């Protein structure tokens, strides 16, 4: 067992350091902080709830009869905690108002920025993000998916640090997943294989355990084949949604009769119970334990786990030793966090675009107004919010995010967030200005020159910056367009804009792009 450093734990297990965070761990409190992070669920604290209540999100509805656009409105988030019946009723009554069917999903997109940036339960929020990619559902893939997305999100939030089998089963019965992977239309006479395949390929065993068209006799139980996919589709036939209520329902008349053979197990004819066995078998499989452990390694440690990774082995063991535990996932994460590989992984993980945006909001102390502009910025960086099209989920390795084009879009996004787009910020940069003024002990210190401003930015954002980075930032800050023009430090408006651009440039450094 190896304790990680405070800096690594705080930066890697959260969405980035938050300046002035009273809950930030110290060498004396690290153990208690880790224990709390592994215990606290992805629930909204009163402060987060207040922020969510205060949000007003632009909505341009459509006439339900003609589909013509209606005047825009700024509306509160009303669908975040709606139950499945209410969400489905919204879909059923929308008519031609496509925007109304997408509103619940848009509210989950908006809420995700606030929850990730403000929640003290940072590890739980990180795991919500992880499971959204693992059980990927494209929010705008259909009217039904968009309408019921809050219920799907609620499943992931409730189980983020919980039991894998419980989450797997709840996801299977969610309307958003059923419509995304066409399970709603799968019958015994016309089985649809999409969901049955992805359960094994993406959600449990992993594509690396695909054995081909049929399972070789000596590999029964080690992986899955196309025969298992076909049998799985028959087992799940009749699993669908009640079109009156939106709730899961099993229709015995649409279920394929007879026994089936699945992953080397004979499944007796037993109706809905067959489907429960379909999830039990891979959820208890060593291959699934290894797949989840490997994905968590890539999420929190490094892009390429070694073949003999002790951390992956420890996580797999914890997964299998706690199959019935209500905190199974937390115990797996504990094995990861206390591994020597995690402790030695400083500088190994590159931020995804969403992590980049949220970490900038956190470190700069900026107000969070989660408008559609933030979604647009993420899309420009190749990471559309909950809208990844294929079911494999977005990459959790650095390669796709480190191209020159992607890095340029990050810098542009930082510029926008720091003040170019009035839609995001309320006209000034009081947040970052206040943070920079108060970075050093002893209260406010007036900024008087570019070097002092750079020191403040580095102290707040990238305390691990090398001299080369510091020198480059100073050269940038000293230009006339930033802080090099006489009078800038006595003009509050000009100073705030200049500091915003300096912060955006600091966000483009490699030190800020990596997660601790």
DAWO-V870561 format. One record per residue. N is the residue number from 1. RES is the residue in one letter. SS is DSSP state (H for helix, E for strand, - for the rest). Layout:
n & res & ss
N & RES & SS
N & RES & SS
//
This chain:
n & res & ss
1 & X & -
2 & X & -
3 & X & -
4 & X & -
5 & X & -
6 & X & H
7 & X & H
8 & X & H
9 & X & H
10 & X & H
11 & X & H
12 & X & H
13 & X & -
14 & X & -
15 & X & -
16 & X & -
17 & X & -
18 & X & -
19 & X & -
20 & X & -
21 & X & -
22 & X & -
23 & X & -
24 & X & -
25 & X & -
26 & X & -
27 & X & -
28 & X & -
29 & X & -
30 & X & H
31 & X & H
32 & X & H
33 & X & H
34 & X & H
35 & X & H
36 & X & H
37 & X & H
38 & X & H
39 & X & H
40 & X & -
41 & X & -
42 & X & -
43 & X & -
44 & X & -
45 & X & -
46 & X & H
47 & X & H
48 & X & H
49 & X & H
50 & X & H
51 & X & H
52 & X & H
53 & X & H
54 & X & H
55 & X & -
56 & X & -
57 & X & E
58 & X & E
59 & X & E
60 & X & -
61 & X & -
62 & X & E
63 & X & -
64 & X & -
65 & X & -
66 & X & -
67 & X & -
68 & X & -
69 & X & E
70 & X & -
71 & X & -
72 & X & -
73 & X & E
74 & X & E
75 & X & E
76 & X & -
77 & X & -
78 & X & -
79 & X & -
80 & X & -
81 & X & -
82 & X & -
83 & X & -
84 & X & H
85 & X & H
86 & X & H
87 & X & H
88 & X & H
89 & X & H
90 & X & H
91 & X & H
92 & X & H
93 & X & H
94 & X & -
95 & X & -
96 & X & -
97 & X & -
98 & X & H
99 & X & H
100 & X & H
101 & X & H
102 & X & H
103 & X & H
104 & X & H
105 & X & H
106 & X & H
107 & X & H
108 & X & H
109 & X & H
110 & X & H
111 & X & H
112 & X & H
113 & X & H
114 & X & H
115 & X & H
116 & X & H
117 & X & H
118 & X & H
119 & X & -
120 & X & -
121 & X & -
122 & X & H
123 & X & H
124 & X & H
125 & X & H
126 & X & H
127 & X & H
128 & X & H
129 & X & H
130 & X & H
131 & X & H
132 & X & H
133 & X & H
134 & X & H
135 & X & -
136 & X & -
137 & X & -
138 & X & -
139 & X & -
140 & X & -
141 & X & -
142 & X & -
143 & X & H
144 & X & H
145 & X & H
146 & X & H
147 & X & H
148 & X & H
149 & X & H
150 & X & H
151 & X & H
152 & X & H
153 & X & H
154 & X & H
155 & X & H
156 & X & H
157 & X & H
158 & X & H
159 & X & H
160 & X & -
161 & X & -
162 & X & -
163 & X & -
164 & X & H
165 & X & H
166 & X & H
167 & X & H
168 & X & H
169 & X & H
170 & X & H
171 & X & H
172 & X & H
173 & X & -
174 & X & -
175 & X & H
176 & X & H
177 & X & H
178 & X & H
179 & X & H
180 & X & H
181 & X & -
182 & X & -
183 & X & H
184 & X & H
185 & X & H
186 & X & -
187 & X & -
188 & X & -
189 & X & -
190 & X & -
191 & X & -
192 & X & -
193 & X & -
194 & X & H
195 & X & H
196 & X & H
197 & X & H
198 & X & H
199 & X & H
200 & X & H
201 & X & H
202 & X & H
203 & X & H
204 & X & -
205 & X & -
206 & X & -
207 & X & H
208 & X & H
209 & X & H
210 & X & E
211 & X & -
212 & X & -
213 & X & -
214 & X & -
215 & X & -
216 & X & -
217 & X & H
218 & X & H
219 & X & H
220 & X & -
221 & X & -
222 & X & -
223 & X & -
224 & X & E
225 & X & -
226 & X & H
227 & X & H
228 & X & H
229 & X & H
230 & X & H
231 & X & H
232 & X & H
233 & X & H
234 & X & H
235 & X & H
236 & X & H
237 & X & -
238 & X & -
239 & X & E
240 & X & E
241 & X & E
242 & X & -
243 & X & -
244 & X & -
245 & X & -
246 & X & -
247 & X & -
248 & X & E
249 & X & E
250 & X & E
251 & X & -
252 & X & H
253 & X & H
254 & X & H
255 & X & -
256 & X & -
257 & X & -
258 & X & -
259 & X & -
260 & X & E
261 & X & E
262 & X & E
263 & X & -
264 & X & -
265 & X & E
266 & X & E
267 & X & E
268 & X & -
269 & X & -
270 & X & -
271 & X & -
272 & X & H
273 & X & H
274 & X & H
275 & X & H
276 & X & H
277 & X & H
278 & X & H
279 & X & H
280 & X & H
281 & X & H
282 & X & H
283 & X & H
284 & X & -
285 & X & -
286 & X & H
287 & X & H
288 & X & H
289 & X & H
290 & X & H
291 & X & H
292 & X & H
293 & X & H
294 & X & H
295 & X & H
296 & X & H
297 & X & H
298 & X & H
299 & X & H
300 & X & H
301 & X & -
302 & X & -
303 & X & -
304 & X & -
305 & X & -
306 & X & -
307 & X & -
308 & X & -
309 & X & -
310 & X & H
311 & X & H
312 & X & H
313 & X & H
314 & X & H
315 & X & H
316 & X & H
317 & X & H
318 & X & H
319 & X & H
320 & X & H
321 & X & H
322 & X & -
323 & X & -
324 & X & -
325 & X & -
326 & X & -
327 & X & -
328 & X & H
329 & X & H
330 & X & H
331 & X & H
332 & X & H
333 & X & H
334 & X & H
335 & X & H
336 & X & H
337 & X & H
338 & X & -
339 & X & -
340 & X & H
341 & X & H
342 & X & H
343 & X & H
344 & X & -
345 & X & -
346 & X & -
347 & X & -
348 & X & -
349 & X & -
350 & X & E
351 & X & -
352 & X & -
353 & X & H
354 & X & H
355 & X & H
356 & X & H
357 & X & H
358 & X & H
359 & X & H
360 & X & H
361 & X & H
362 & X & H
363 & X & H
364 & X & H
365 & X & -
366 & X & -
367 & X & -
368 & X & -
369 & X & -
370 & X & -
371 & X & -
372 & X & H
373 & X & H
374 & X & H
375 & X & H
376 & X & H
377 & X & H
378 & X & H
379 & X & H
380 & X & H
381 & X & -
382 & X & -
383 & X & -
384 & X & -
385 & X & -
386 & X & -
387 & X & -
388 & X & -
389 & X & -
390 & X & -
391 & X & -
392 & X & -
393 & X & -
394 & X & -
395 & X & -
396 & X & -
397 & X & -
398 & X & -
399 & X & H
400 & X & H
401 & X & H
402 & X & -
403 & X & -
404 & X & H
405 & X & H
406 & X & H
407 & X & H
408 & X & H
409 & X & H
410 & X & H
411 & X & H
412 & X & H
413 & X & H
414 & X & H
415 & X & H
416 & X & H
417 & X & H
418 & X & H
419 & X & H
420 & X & H
421 & X & -
422 & X & -
423 & X & -
424 & X & -
425 & X & -
426 & X & -
427 & X & -
428 & X & -
429 & X & -
430 & X & H
431 & X & H
432 & X & H
433 & X & H
434 & X & H
435 & X & H
436 & X & H
437 & X & H
438 & X & -
439 & X & -
440 & X & -
441 & X & -
442 & X & -
443 & X & -
444 & X & -
445 & X & -
446 & X & -
447 & X & -
448 & X & -
449 & X & -
450 & X & H
451 & X & H
452 & X & H
453 & X & H
454 & X & H
455 & X & H
456 & X & H
457 & X & H
458 & X & H
459 & X & H
460 & X & H
461 & X & H
462 & X & -
463 & X & -
464 & X & -
465 & X & -
466 & X & -
467 & X & H
468 & X & H
469 & X & H
470 & X & H
471 & X & H
472 & X & H
473 & X & H
474 & X & H
475 & X & H
476 & X & H
477 & X & H
478 & X & -
479 & X & -
480 & X & -
481 & X & -
482 & X & -
483 & X & -
484 & X & -
485 & X & -
486 & X & -
487 & X & -
488 & X & H
489 & X & H
490 & X & H
491 & X & -
492 & X & H
493 & X & H
494 & X & H
495 & X & H
496 & X & H
497 & X & H
498 & X & H
499 & X & H
500 & X & H
501 & X & H
502 & X & H
503 & X & H
504 & X & H
505 & X & H
506 & X & H
507 & X & H
508 & X & -
509 & X & -
510 & X & H
511 & X & H
512 & X & H
513 & X & H
514 & X & E
515 & X & -
516 & X & -
//
